[in-house]
C-alpha cells in the first residue's frame, strides 16, 4: 500500500508541475454514436448521442488548480463530466433534442472507431473526510471499468500526450453514489499517508453498506492481505505496452490498448477487497 500512496502523491506533484504548462487530456470525438439511454423513470431511448465524449482534447493553460479543491474535483470540472444536457436524436435524419442529464441513469453507445460498446452512468459523488462520508454537489457521468459486487468507474489522465494515471471510483450497484478512495486535496500532500489510509477504509465501508464482518476485515487485515503493485511491476507494464502498441496501426487503437492495459493493472489492486466483500457479505 505504501507504493500506491507514493504513486498517488507523485501524480499530485506532476499536476502541480504542469500548472504553468499545457495539460492535454484525451476524451473522445464529436460525432454522433449509436446509443441507448436508460432513463431514471425506467424508459429507454434508442438512437444516437452527440457531444458526450467531446471535445477530443482539453487544453488547460496557466494555473487552473486550486489548493482547496481535490484532484478529482478539479479533473471532473475541467473534463466537463458534469453535463447538464445530452444531445440525442432518433436517427441521422432527425433534429437532435436536448435531454436533461438528471433524467438519465445510464448511456450505452457503440464506438465505431474502437468497435466496442461503452457505458457511462450518472453518479452522485460523495467524499471521505476524516474517516466520514460527506455528500457533495457533484453529479457526473463516469465510464465503467468493471462491474462486480462493488463497481469500478473512472477515467484515464494524459499529460502532454503521455499517460499519467487512472482515477478510480467505487460504487455499490444498488445505488448511484460513487466515491474516489484516493481523492485528496493538494494541501493534504504532507499528511498524505495517514489521510489516504483513512480515506480508503471509509470508502470501502461506505460502498459495502451494513456488513460488520467485512468492515472488521478492513480495519484489521486489509493491508496485510492486499497485494500492492510495485515500481518494477509498473516499469514492466510500460515496456509491455510500448511493445504491444506496435501491433496496431491507428492512433486510437494504440491509445485504447494502452488504456485497457492500465485498467487491468490497477483493477488488480481492488480485487482482494472486492473478493473478500463477496465472501463475507453476499
ABEGO torsion letter per residue (X at the ends): XAAAAAAAAAAAAAAAAAAABBBBBBAEBABBBBBBBBBAAGBBBBEBBBGAAOBABBBBBEBABBAABBAAAAAAAAAGABBABBBBBABAABBBBBBBAAABABBBBBBAAAGBBBBBBBBBBBBBBGGBBBBBABBBBBBBABBBABBBBEBBBBBGGBBABBBBBBBBAABABBBBAABBBAAAAAAAAAAAAAAAAAAAAAAAEBBAAAAAAAAAAAAAABBBBBAAAAAAAAAAAAAAAAABABAAAAAAAAAAAAAAAAAAAAAAAAAAAAAAAX
